[in-house]
Amino acid sequence: MNIEETSRFVRLRVELVLEIEDPGALTKAALRRLAAETDMPADERVHAEGAVTEDTAEALASLIDPFDLVSEVPGVDLAQASWSSEPIDYDPDSPDWDLDEDDVDEDDEDEGADGVS
């Protein structure tokens, strides 16, 4: 039996590089979303507002919801999600940013070509 036959869980890895064209608009959108969260404690709100105001990567992360990515996919229930964002130096002409390149994990390197250890 292989993993597909024994497990109902699938890890989907997605990496995006986004260009922030209007940091002010991004920050305002993050602040609006925080204002709409009526059940957030005041001290947590103050901390979150400071974070999204000072760091556009934090503002972006506060607006991205992995559930939204899969909520309408039939037969799928989001079991766990984590995400982060960070400012990066990006050069689209650099071979380091080749999105067509297959990512190889250490676990994958330990397996044979047929995916079996």
C-alpha positions as CSV (number, residue, x, y, z in Angstrom):
1,M,0.0,0.0,0.0
2,N,1.2,3.5,-0.7
3,I,0.5,6.7,1.2
4,E,-2.4,7.6,-1.1
5,E,-4.2,4.4,-0.2
6,T,-3.7,4.7,3.6
7,S,-4.1,8.3,4.4
8,R,-6.9,10.8,3.8
9,F,-4.7,13.7,4.6
10,V,-2.8,15.7,1.9
11,R,-0.2,18.4,2.5
12,L,-0.6,21.2,-0.2
13,R,2.4,23.5,-0.3
14,V,1.9,26.8,-2.0
15,E,4.5,29.6,-2.3
16,L,3.6,33.0,-3.6
17,V,5.7,36.1,-4.2
18,L,3.5,39.2,-4.1
19,E,4.5,42.7,-5.0
20,I,3.0,45.3,-2.6
21,E,2.1,48.1,-5.0
22,D,0.2,50.2,-2.4
23,P,1.3,49.6,1.2
24,G,-1.1,52.2,2.5
25,A,-4.1,50.5,0.9
26,L,-2.9,47.1,2.3
27,T,-2.5,48.5,5.8
28,K,-5.9,50.2,5.7
29,A,-7.6,46.9,4.6
30,A,-5.9,45.0,7.4
31,L,-7.0,47.7,9.9
32,R,-10.6,47.5,8.6
33,R,-10.6,43.7,9.0
34,L,-9.3,44.0,12.6
35,A,-12.0,46.6,13.3
36,A,-14.7,44.2,12.1
37,E,-13.6,41.5,14.5
38,T,-15.9,42.4,17.4
39,D,-14.9,39.5,19.6
40,M,-11.1,40.4,19.8
41,P,-9.9,41.5,23.2
42,A,-8.8,45.2,23.4
43,D,-5.2,44.4,24.3
44,E,-4.9,41.9,21.5
45,R,-6.4,44.4,19.1
46,V,-3.9,47.1,20.0
47,H,-1.1,44.7,19.5
48,A,-2.4,43.5,16.1
49,E,-3.1,47.1,14.9
50,G,0.5,48.0,15.8
51,A,1.9,45.0,13.9
52,V,-0.1,45.6,10.7
53,T,0.7,49.3,10.8
54,E,4.4,48.8,11.2
55,D,5.0,45.8,8.8
56,T,3.3,45.3,5.4
57,A,4.1,41.6,5.6
58,E,2.1,41.4,8.8
59,A,-0.7,43.3,7.2
60,L,-0.7,40.9,4.3
61,A,-0.7,37.8,6.6
62,S,-3.6,39.2,8.5
63,L,-5.7,39.4,5.3
64,I,-4.9,35.9,4.0
65,D,-7.0,33.1,5.2
66,P,-6.1,29.6,4.0
67,F,-9.7,28.4,4.7
68,D,-10.8,30.8,1.9
69,L,-8.5,28.9,-0.5
70,V,-10.2,25.6,0.0
71,S,-13.7,26.3,1.5
72,E,-15.4,25.8,-1.8
73,V,-13.5,22.7,-3.0
74,P,-15.9,19.8,-2.8
75,G,-15.0,16.9,-0.5
76,V,-12.3,18.8,1.3
77,D,-12.2,19.9,5.0
78,L,-9.3,22.0,6.2
79,A,-7.7,20.1,9.0
80,Q,-4.8,22.4,9.8
81,A,-3.1,25.5,8.3
82,S,-0.2,27.7,9.0
83,W,1.2,30.6,7.0
84,S,3.6,33.4,7.3
85,S,4.8,36.3,5.3
86,E,8.1,38.1,5.2
87,P,9.8,40.8,3.2
88,I,12.2,39.3,0.7
89,D,14.7,40.5,-2.0
90,Y,13.2,39.3,-5.2
91,D,14.8,39.1,-8.6
92,P,12.6,37.5,-11.2
93,D,15.6,37.0,-13.5
94,S,17.5,35.0,-10.9
95,P,17.6,31.2,-11.3
96,D,17.0,31.0,-7.6
97,W,13.4,32.1,-8.3
98,D,12.6,29.4,-10.9
99,L,9.1,28.4,-10.0
100,D,9.2,25.4,-12.5
101,E,12.0,23.8,-10.5
102,D,10.8,20.8,-8.5
103,D,11.3,21.2,-4.8
104,V,12.9,18.3,-3.1
105,D,12.4,17.7,0.6
106,E,14.9,15.8,2.7
107,D,12.2,13.1,3.2
108,D,11.9,12.8,-0.6
109,E,15.7,12.4,-1.0
110,D,15.6,9.4,1.3
111,E,13.0,7.7,-0.8
112,G,13.6,5.8,-4.0
113,A,12.4,7.0,-7.4
114,D,9.1,5.2,-6.9
115,G,8.4,7.1,-3.7
116,V,9.0,4.0,-1.5
117,S,11.6,4.1,1.3
